[in-house]
Amino acid sequence: MDTDTALFLLSNMFKTALVIALPILCVSLIVGLLISIFQVVTQIQEMTLTFVPKIIAVVGALAVFGHWMLSTLINYAKDLLTNLPV
């Protein structure tokens, strides 16, 4: 395997990881921003108020996007194994 192939495979790996992680990261970011705005408006500085809704939102996002994330990962693995040079 030459360096171009290795760099191409590494690039595809990082792109696939980013695509898979993006929905969870976006949901967590949006929920965290909304909670921060709520805390500033109400002046409530409770630590559990930041973590519990984020965890619930991430679990919900995993329930919604989990099938798509898994199928994307399986397709990547199939493509990697079928196109891997011997």
TIMI-714665 format. One record per residue (C-alpha): residue number from 1; y, z, x; residue in three letters. Coordinates in nm, 4 decimals. Example, Ala and Ser with C-alpha at 12.3 -4.5 7.8 and 13.67 -1.06 7.14 Angstrom:
<nodes>
<node><n>1</n><north>-0.4500</north><up>0.7800</up><east>1.2300</east><res>ALA</res></node>
<node><n>2</n><north>-0.1060</north><up>0.7140</up><east>1.3670</east><res>SER</res></node>
</nodes>
This chain:
<nodes>
<node><n>1</n><north>0.0000</north><up>0.0000</up><east>0.0000</east><res>MET</res></node>
<node><n>2</n><north>0.3352</north><up>-0.0985</up><east>0.1442</east><res>ASP</res></node>
<node><n>3</n><north>0.6632</north><up>0.0876</up><east>0.1099</east><res>THR</res></node>
<node><n>4</n><north>0.8001</north><up>-0.1430</up><east>-0.1596</east><res>ASP</res></node>
<node><n>5</n><north>0.5065</north><up>-0.0707</up><east>-0.3870</east><res>THR</res></node>
<node><n>6</n><north>0.5285</north><up>0.3021</up><east>-0.3200</east><res>ALA</res></node>
<node><n>7</n><north>0.9015</north><up>0.3051</up><east>-0.3967</east><res>LEU</res></node>
<node><n>8</n><north>0.8453</north><up>0.1017</up><east>-0.7137</east><res>PHE</res></node>
<node><n>9</n><north>0.5775</north><up>0.3449</up><east>-0.8329</east><res>LEU</res></node>
<node><n>10</n><north>0.7983</north><up>0.6425</up><east>-0.7477</east><res>LEU</res></node>
<node><n>11</n><north>1.0896</north><up>0.4861</up><east>-0.9340</east><res>SER</res></node>
<node><n>12</n><north>0.8739</north><up>0.4248</up><east>-1.2414</east><res>ASN</res></node>
<node><n>13</n><north>0.7483</north><up>0.7821</up><east>-1.2262</east><res>MET</res></node>
<node><n>14</n><north>1.1002</north><up>0.9263</up><east>-1.2243</east><res>PHE</res></node>
<node><n>15</n><north>1.2148</north><up>0.6931</up><east>-1.5041</east><res>LYS</res></node>
<node><n>16</n><north>0.9175</north><up>0.7892</up><east>-1.7191</east><res>THR</res></node>
<node><n>17</n><north>0.9726</north><up>1.1603</up><east>-1.6531</east><res>ALA</res></node>
<node><n>18</n><north>1.3374</north><up>1.1262</up><east>-1.7513</east><res>LEU</res></node>
<node><n>19</n><north>1.2522</north><up>0.9380</up><east>-2.0710</east><res>VAL</res></node>
<node><n>20</n><north>0.9907</north><up>1.1977</up><east>-2.1650</east><res>ILE</res></node>
<node><n>21</n><north>1.2158</north><up>1.4968</up><east>-2.0941</east><res>ALA</res></node>
<node><n>22</n><north>1.5343</north><up>1.3530</up><east>-2.2460</east><res>LEU</res></node>
<node><n>23</n><north>1.4755</north><up>1.4478</up><east>-2.6140</east><res>PRO</res></node>
<node><n>24</n><north>1.3944</north><up>1.8097</up><east>-2.5272</east><res>ILE</res></node>
<node><n>25</n><north>1.6900</north><up>1.8387</up><east>-2.2912</east><res>LEU</res></node>
<node><n>26</n><north>1.9297</north><up>1.6874</up><east>-2.5454</east><res>CYS</res></node>
<node><n>27</n><north>1.8139</north><up>1.9199</up><east>-2.8228</east><res>VAL</res></node>
<node><n>28</n><north>1.8468</north><up>2.2205</up><east>-2.5938</east><res>SER</res></node>
<node><n>29</n><north>2.1925</north><up>2.1106</up><east>-2.4812</east><res>LEU</res></node>
<node><n>30</n><north>2.3209</north><up>2.0549</up><east>-2.8340</east><res>ILE</res></node>
<node><n>31</n><north>2.1822</north><up>2.3841</up><east>-2.9644</east><res>VAL</res></node>
<node><n>32</n><north>2.3216</north><up>2.5708</up><east>-2.6642</east><res>GLY</res></node>
<node><n>33</n><north>2.6640</north><up>2.4159</up><east>-2.7163</east><res>LEU</res></node>
<node><n>34</n><north>2.6653</north><up>2.5047</up><east>-3.0863</east><res>LEU</res></node>
<node><n>35</n><north>2.5599</north><up>2.8616</up><east>-3.0106</east><res>ILE</res></node>
<node><n>36</n><north>2.8292</north><up>2.8935</up><east>-2.7454</east><res>SER</res></node>
<node><n>37</n><north>3.0934</north><up>2.7728</up><east>-2.9887</east><res>ILE</res></node>
<node><n>38</n><north>2.9633</north><up>3.0185</up><east>-3.2486</east><res>PHE</res></node>
<node><n>39</n><north>2.9762</north><up>3.3030</up><east>-2.9962</east><res>GLN</res></node>
<node><n>40</n><north>3.3335</north><up>3.2184</up><east>-2.8960</east><res>VAL</res></node>
<node><n>41</n><north>3.4498</north><up>3.2026</up><east>-3.2561</east><res>VAL</res></node>
<node><n>42</n><north>3.2806</north><up>3.5262</up><east>-3.3645</east><res>THR</res></node>
<node><n>43</n><north>3.3085</north><up>3.7076</up><east>-3.0280</east><res>GLN</res></node>
<node><n>44</n><north>2.9419</north><up>3.8076</up><east>-3.0466</east><res>ILE</res></node>
<node><n>45</n><north>2.7968</north><up>3.8354</up><east>-2.6952</east><res>GLN</res></node>
<node><n>46</n><north>2.4318</north><up>3.8993</up><east>-2.7728</east><res>GLU</res></node>
<node><n>47</n><north>2.1856</north><up>3.7597</up><east>-2.5169</east><res>MET</res></node>
<node><n>48</n><north>1.9040</north><up>3.7024</up><east>-2.7649</east><res>THR</res></node>
<node><n>49</n><north>2.1369</north><up>3.4893</up><east>-2.9740</east><res>LEU</res></node>
<node><n>50</n><north>2.1321</north><up>3.2259</up><east>-2.7012</east><res>THR</res></node>
<node><n>51</n><north>1.7597</north><up>3.2191</up><east>-2.6246</east><res>PHE</res></node>
<node><n>52</n><north>1.5839</north><up>3.2522</up><east>-2.9589</east><res>VAL</res></node>
<node><n>53</n><north>1.7490</north><up>2.9554</up><east>-3.1369</east><res>PRO</res></node>
<node><n>54</n><north>1.7013</north><up>2.7375</up><east>-2.8275</east><res>LYS</res></node>
<node><n>55</n><north>1.3318</north><up>2.8226</up><east>-2.8151</east><res>ILE</res></node>
<node><n>56</n><north>1.2922</north><up>2.7485</up><east>-3.1853</east><res>ILE</res></node>
<node><n>57</n><north>1.4804</north><up>2.4184</up><east>-3.1489</east><res>ALA</res></node>
<node><n>58</n><north>1.2738</north><up>2.3126</up><east>-2.8475</east><res>VAL</res></node>
<node><n>59</n><north>0.9474</north><up>2.3932</up><east>-3.0275</east><res>VAL</res></node>
<node><n>60</n><north>1.0718</north><up>2.1912</up><east>-3.3256</east><res>GLY</res></node>
<node><n>61</n><north>1.1664</north><up>1.9015</up><east>-3.0980</east><res>ALA</res></node>
<node><n>62</n><north>0.8231</north><up>1.9157</up><east>-2.9378</east><res>LEU</res></node>
<node><n>63</n><north>0.6668</north><up>1.9017</up><east>-3.2841</east><res>ALA</res></node>
<node><n>64</n><north>0.8795</north><up>1.5987</up><east>-3.3748</east><res>VAL</res></node>
<node><n>65</n><north>0.8717</north><up>1.4095</up><east>-3.0435</east><res>PHE</res></node>
<node><n>66</n><north>0.5394</north><up>1.5350</up><east>-2.9061</east><res>GLY</res></node>
<node><n>67</n><north>0.3309</north><up>1.2414</up><east>-3.0240</east><res>HIS</res></node>
<node><n>68</n><north>0.5790</north><up>0.9900</up><east>-2.8833</east><res>TRP</res></node>
<node><n>69</n><north>0.6042</north><up>1.1785</up><east>-2.5536</east><res>MET</res></node>
<node><n>70</n><north>0.2273</north><up>1.1921</up><east>-2.5152</east><res>LEU</res></node>
<node><n>71</n><north>0.1812</north><up>0.8242</up><east>-2.5985</east><res>SER</res></node>
<node><n>72</n><north>0.4534</north><up>0.7312</up><east>-2.3470</east><res>THR</res></node>
<node><n>73</n><north>0.2784</north><up>0.9373</up><east>-2.0802</east><res>LEU</res></node>
<node><n>74</n><north>-0.0610</north><up>0.7850</up><east>-2.1620</east><res>ILE</res></node>
<node><n>75</n><north>0.0834</north><up>0.4318</up><east>-2.1481</east><res>ASN</res></node>
<node><n>76</n><north>0.2411</north><up>0.5096</up><east>-1.8108</east><res>TYR</res></node>
<node><n>77</n><north>-0.0902</north><up>0.6418</up><east>-1.6773</east><res>ALA</res></node>
<node><n>78</n><north>-0.2778</north><up>0.3355</up><east>-1.8058</east><res>LYS</res></node>
<node><n>79</n><north>-0.0246</north><up>0.1001</up><east>-1.6479</east><res>ASP</res></node>
<node><n>80</n><north>-0.0361</north><up>0.2937</up><east>-1.3224</east><res>LEU</res></node>
<node><n>81</n><north>-0.4146</north><up>0.2891</up><east>-1.2994</east><res>LEU</res></node>
<node><n>82</n><north>-0.4504</north><up>-0.0759</up><east>-1.3984</east><res>THR</res></node>
<node><n>83</n><north>-0.1746</north><up>-0.2051</up><east>-1.1673</east><res>ASN</res></node>
<node><n>84</n><north>-0.2483</north><up>0.0163</up><east>-0.8684</east><res>LEU</res></node>
<node><n>85</n><north>-0.3260</north><up>-0.1980</up><east>-0.5667</east><res>PRO</res></node>
<node><n>86</n><north>-0.6636</north><up>-0.1355</up><east>-0.4082</east><res>VAL</res></node>
</nodes>
